[in-house]
């Protein structure tokens, strides 16, 4: 006798979702940067597709920061903590990012941070958060683009491979592409590792790698790194063993 496989249990909070519609075309209204950004936030917060993907205790994840930002950071799909708060880059990753920004000499008014998506891709994988698929990225990208258009930053920083590949619409290796300038619709784009990378790899080499990318970003927005800043996270010079020193002739 052939036994049919068990039917997977569906959570009461995970309704059957329809296929995603085509991406929206967003035309920003006239107004100040702050007014245009507020309009974009309203579009995200009221998007029926986004709301359909949220559980009752969750909120659309909105970007955080200044409408006059020089640097706009784009991160990956949100965490559970972020969809519960409705804000991008809260928690340990956000705290670390702000520490890095503070080390550059930039302030909160100089930055804006947003997520690639306004909802968390479900269901998660056995290893944690599921990366967004192509349809989810395509649907979400117009909202990211609208935030960039509203703020008009000098530089865009893609934090992690998810954000970078979504912005350039191509598969790339973040390890090879970081530290090199790219472009998103005419604006300088710097890919670097997501702060989560440093939370799981706190080696001096990893910190220095990310910091070198931020030094390039500093220079792009007109800051001149000090010698002290340029030396952050460099390995201390190796002490010379006395056995290696030849006696004077």
C-alpha positions as a Python dict, from the first residue, in 0.01 Angstrom:
ca = {
    (1, 'X'): (0, 0, 0),
    (2, 'X'): (133, 344, -96),
    (3, 'X'): (108, 595, 187),
    (4, 'X'): (65, 955, 84),
    (5, 'X'): (314, 1198, 236),
    (6, 'X'): (180, 1410, 520),
    (7, 'X'): (34, 1745, 426),
    (8, 'X'): (255, 2025, 562),
    (9, 'X'): (97, 2225, 839),
    (10, 'X'): (22, 2584, 750),
    (11, 'X'): (52, 2839, 1028),
    (12, 'X'): (-260, 3034, 1110),
    (13, 'X'): (-50, 3347, 1062),
    (14, 'X'): (84, 3244, 720),
    (15, 'X'): (-205, 3280, 471),
    (16, 'X'): (-183, 3163, 113),
    (17, 'X'): (-28, 3453, -76),
    (18, 'X'): (-107, 3540, -434),
    (19, 'X'): (172, 3580, -688),
    (20, 'X'): (326, 3924, -667),
    (21, 'X'): (191, 4180, -913),
    (22, 'X'): (412, 4373, -1151),
    (23, 'X'): (630, 4640, -987),
    (24, 'X'): (463, 4976, -938),
    (25, 'X'): (569, 5286, -1128),
    (26, 'X'): (612, 5560, -868),
    (27, 'X'): (612, 5926, -973),
    (28, 'X'): (721, 6148, -688),
    (29, 'X'): (525, 6468, -622),
    (30, 'X'): (686, 6809, -620),
    (31, 'X'): (802, 6947, -286),
    (32, 'X'): (1097, 6948, -52),
    (33, 'X'): (1311, 6643, 3),
    (34, 'X'): (1138, 6585, 337),
    (35, 'X'): (792, 6612, 180),
    (36, 'X'): (881, 6377, -103),
    (37, 'X'): (1035, 6124, 136),
    (38, 'X'): (725, 6140, 358),
    (39, 'X'): (514, 6065, 51),
    (40, 'X'): (728, 5759, -30),
    (41, 'X'): (697, 5637, 329),
    (42, 'X'): (320, 5673, 298),
    (43, 'X'): (316, 5466, -20),
    (44, 'X'): (515, 5189, 151),
    (45, 'X'): (304, 5196, 466),
    (46, 'X'): (-23, 5173, 271),
    (47, 'X'): (91, 4925, 5),
    (48, 'X'): (-170, 4643, 7),
    (49, 'X'): (82, 4386, -115),
    (50, 'X'): (321, 4473, 167),
    (51, 'X'): (41, 4460, 424),
    (52, 'X'): (-68, 4120, 291),
    (53, 'X'): (278, 3982, 372),
    (54, 'X'): (280, 4105, 731),
    (55, 'X'): (152, 3928, 1040),
    (56, 'X'): (-84, 4113, 1277),
    (57, 'X'): (200, 4222, 1505),
    (58, 'X'): (422, 4344, 1221),
    (59, 'X'): (457, 4676, 1038),
    (60, 'X'): (599, 4780, 701),
    (61, 'X'): (970, 4853, 746),
    (62, 'X'): (1045, 5217, 667),
    (63, 'X'): (1380, 5380, 615),
    (64, 'X'): (1525, 5592, 893),
    (65, 'X'): (1737, 5904, 880),
    (66, 'X'): (1769, 6248, 727),
    (67, 'X'): (1602, 6361, 407),
    (68, 'X'): (1918, 6569, 355),
    (69, 'X'): (2148, 6267, 386),
    (70, 'X'): (2478, 6262, 201),
    (71, 'X'): (2496, 5883, 219),
    (72, 'X'): (2208, 5640, 171),
    (73, 'X'): (2260, 5285, 296),
    (74, 'X'): (2058, 4998, 150),
    (75, 'X'): (2050, 4679, 355),
    (76, 'X'): (1910, 4334, 297),
    (77, 'X'): (1560, 4204, 369),
    (78, 'X'): (1439, 4290, 722),
    (79, 'X'): (1477, 4084, 1036),
    (80, 'X'): (1190, 3987, 1265),
    (81, 'X'): (1296, 4264, 1500),
    (82, 'X'): (1272, 4518, 1221),
    (83, 'X'): (925, 4416, 1097),
    (84, 'X'): (796, 4422, 1453),
    (85, 'X'): (928, 4777, 1499),
    (86, 'X'): (859, 4897, 1145),
    (87, 'X'): (1206, 5053, 1125),
    (88, 'X'): (1517, 4959, 930),
    (89, 'X'): (1847, 4881, 1100),
    (90, 'X'): (1753, 4846, 1462),
    (91, 'X'): (1923, 4594, 1686),
    (92, 'X'): (2292, 4497, 1690),
    (93, 'X'): (2353, 4549, 1316),
    (94, 'X'): (2211, 4899, 1328),
    (95, 'X'): (2409, 4986, 1639),
    (96, 'X'): (2731, 4870, 1476),
    (97, 'X'): (2659, 5063, 1157),
    (98, 'X'): (2607, 5381, 1356),
    (99, 'X'): (2934, 5326, 1541),
    (100, 'X'): (3116, 5292, 1210),
    (101, 'X'): (2949, 5609, 1079),
    (102, 'X'): (3045, 5796, 1397),
    (103, 'X'): (3408, 5690, 1348),
    (104, 'X'): (3406, 5861, 1007),
    (105, 'X'): (3308, 6193, 1163),
    (106, 'X'): (2969, 6195, 993),
    (107, 'X'): (2657, 6255, 1200),
    (108, 'X'): (2304, 6115, 1199),
    (109, 'X'): (2190, 6405, 979),
    (110, 'X'): (2432, 6288, 710),
    (111, 'X'): (2286, 5939, 668),
    (112, 'X'): (1970, 5753, 577),
    (113, 'X'): (1929, 5376, 610),
    (114, 'X'): (1669, 5159, 443),
    (115, 'X'): (1600, 4792, 374),
    (116, 'X'): (1572, 4621, 40),
    (117, 'X'): (1217, 4512, 127),
    (118, 'X'): (940, 4636, 355),
    (119, 'X'): (847, 4287, 473),
    (120, 'X'): (1037, 3976, 578),
    (121, 'X'): (1042, 3697, 318),
    (122, 'X'): (849, 3395, 444),
    (123, 'X'): (881, 3116, 520),
    (124, 'X'): (1233, 3124, 666),
    (125, 'X'): (1482, 2855, 576),
    (126, 'X'): (1619, 2598, 819),
    (127, 'X'): (1917, 2830, 862),
    (128, 'X'): (1721, 3146, 933),
    (129, 'X'): (1593, 3433, 722),
    (130, 'X'): (1520, 3347, 359),
    (131, 'X'): (1686, 3563, 92),
    (132, 'X'): (1430, 3744, -126),
    (133, 'X'): (1353, 3589, -461),
    (134, 'X'): (1362, 3768, -796),
    (135, 'X'): (991, 3859, -788),
    (136, 'X'): (1019, 4006, -438),
    (137, 'X'): (1322, 4211, -535),
    (138, 'X'): (1154, 4337, -852),
    (139, 'X'): (843, 4442, -660),
    (140, 'X'): (1041, 4616, -385),
    (141, 'X'): (1302, 4795, -594),
    (142, 'X'): (1076, 5085, -706),
    (143, 'X'): (1030, 5181, -340),
    (144, 'X'): (1406, 5180, -285),
    (145, 'X'): (1453, 5382, -602),
    (146, 'X'): (1189, 5633, -489),
    (147, 'X'): (1367, 5687, -156),
    (148, 'X'): (1692, 5750, -343),
    (149, 'X'): (1517, 5990, -580),
    (150, 'X'): (1358, 6180, -292),
    (151, 'X'): (1682, 6220, -95),
    (152, 'X'): (1928, 6249, -386),
    (153, 'X'): (2229, 6137, -181),
    (154, 'X'): (2586, 6193, -292),
    (155, 'X'): (2668, 5825, -238),
    (156, 'X'): (2477, 5497, -207),
    (157, 'X'): (2626, 5217, 1),
    (158, 'X'): (2496, 4864, -57),
    (159, 'X'): (2534, 4662, 262),
    (160, 'X'): (2573, 4299, 163),
    (161, 'X'): (2528, 4094, -152),
    (162, 'X'): (2146, 4102, -146),
    (163, 'X'): (2132, 4480, -168),
    (164, 'X'): (2421, 4509, -413),
    (165, 'X'): (2288, 4251, -659),
    (166, 'X'): (1939, 4404, -643),
    (167, 'X'): (2071, 4750, -725),
    (168, 'X'): (2296, 4646, -1012),
    (169, 'X'): (2054, 4376, -1135),
    (170, 'X'): (2329, 4117, -1172),
    (171, 'X'): (2494, 3837, -979),
    (172, 'X'): (2823, 3949, -829),
    (173, 'X'): (3057, 3836, -553),
    (174, 'X'): (3066, 4097, -279),
    (175, 'X'): (3416, 3983, -181),
    (176, 'X'): (3547, 4078, -526),
    (177, 'X'): (3334, 4388, -587),
    (178, 'X'): (3371, 4565, -251),
    (179, 'X'): (3619, 4848, -249),
    (180, 'X'): (3537, 4936, -611),
    (181, 'X'): (3299, 5208, -726),
    (182, 'X'): (2990, 5115, -923),
    (183, 'X'): (2685, 5322, -1018),
    (184, 'X'): (2312, 5315, -961),
    (185, 'X'): (2126, 5539, -1205),
    (186, 'X'): (2417, 5779, -1222),
    (187, 'X'): (2497, 5789, -850),
    (188, 'X'): (2817, 5645, -702),
    (189, 'X'): (2752, 5305, -545),
    (190, 'X'): (2990, 5135, -303),
    (191, 'X'): (2926, 4772, -205),
    (192, 'X'): (3058, 4650, 127),
    (193, 'X'): (2984, 4378, 378),
    (194, 'X'): (2669, 4397, 590),
    (195, 'X'): (2730, 4480, 959),
    (196, 'X'): (2611, 4129, 1040),
    (197, 'X'): (2931, 4006, 876),
    (198, 'X'): (3135, 4187, 1141),
    (199, 'X'): (2907, 4063, 1419),
    (200, 'X'): (3000, 3709, 1317),
    (201, 'X'): (3359, 3781, 1217),
    (202, 'X'): (3525, 4031, 1448),
    (203, 'X'): (3879, 3973, 1324),
    (204, 'X'): (4105, 4271, 1268),
    (205, 'X'): (4124, 4180, 899),
    (206, 'X'): (3744, 4186, 859),
    (207, 'X'): (3715, 4519, 1039),
    (208, 'X'): (3991, 4671, 829),
    (209, 'X'): (3830, 4546, 507),
    (210, 'X'): (3502, 4721, 583),
    (211, 'X'): (3678, 5031, 714),
    (212, 'X'): (3874, 5070, 390),
    (213, 'X'): (3542, 5085, 204),
    (214, 'X'): (3421, 5356, 441),
    (215, 'X'): (3742, 5554, 386),
    (216, 'X'): (3657, 5560, 15),
    (217, 'X'): (3303, 5674, 94),
    (218, 'X'): (3436, 5951, 318),
    (219, 'X'): (3655, 6082, 40),
    (220, 'X'): (3369, 6065, -210),
    (221, 'X'): (3154, 6298, 5),
    (222, 'X'): (3440, 6543, 54),
    (223, 'X'): (3584, 6434, 388),
    (224, 'X'): (3960, 6405, 429),
    (225, 'X'): (4042, 6111, 659),
    (226, 'X'): (4299, 6190, 925),
    (227, 'X'): (4612, 5983, 967),
    (228, 'X'): (4453, 5836, 1278),
    (229, 'X'): (4143, 5735, 1084),
    (230, 'X'): (4355, 5586, 806),
    (231, 'X'): (4534, 5369, 1061),
    (232, 'X'): (4220, 5223, 1222),
    (233, 'X'): (4227, 4841, 1244),
    (234, 'X'): (4574, 4805, 1098),
    (235, 'X'): (4769, 4518, 1246),
    (236, 'X'): (5039, 4641, 1484),
    (237, 'X'): (5393, 4610, 1349),
    (238, 'X'): (5552, 4276, 1420),
    (239, 'X'): (5820, 4311, 1688),
    (240, 'X'): (6168, 4232, 1568),
    (241, 'X'): (6318, 3934, 1748),
    (242, 'X'): (6662, 4000, 1891),
    (243, 'X'): (6789, 3690, 1711),
    (244, 'X'): (6704, 3860, 1381),
    (245, 'X'): (6921, 4164, 1453),
    (246, 'X'): (7274, 4134, 1325),
    (247, 'X'): (7545, 4278, 1550),
    (248, 'X'): (7731, 4583, 1432),
    (249, 'X'): (8041, 4505, 1238),
}
